[in-house]
Amino acid sequence: MGVTAAVVGVIANLAVFFAVRVLFPEGISVGGLDIFALALAAVSFVLIQKLKVPIHFMVPLGAVAGMIWTLL
């Protein structure tokens, strides 16, 4: 039971770490919020949870969306 709790804690810590790095690339401040990353995460969440789009479609779709945004 203790090992399971430790694994869940490590995964949750990594999720928060990467979320902060993606949403606030220049440090935590309101002006540093990456609106595109937030919108893409929200749309992805809705597509996965409500429309049941498989993850293996969402990963390349998110990669392509990020590349297009970067090139614009």
C-alpha positions, 0 to 999 in steps of 0.5 A, a space after each residue: 500500500 505504501 509503495 502505491 501511494 509513493 508512486 501516485 505521489 511521484 506521478 502527481 509531482 511530475 504532472 504539476 512540475 510539467 504543467 507549471 513549466 508548460 503554462 508558465 515558461 517564463 516563471 510563475 506570473 499572470 503575465 507569463 501565462 501561455 494562453 495557447 498552451 492553456 487553451 490547447 490543454 482545455 480543448 484536449 481535455 474536453 476531446 478526451 473526456 467528453 468525446 472519448 477521442 483516443 490518446 493515440 490520436 491526441 498526442 500527434 494532434 497536439 504536436 502538430 498544433 504546437 508546431 503550427 503555432 510555433 511556425 506562425 
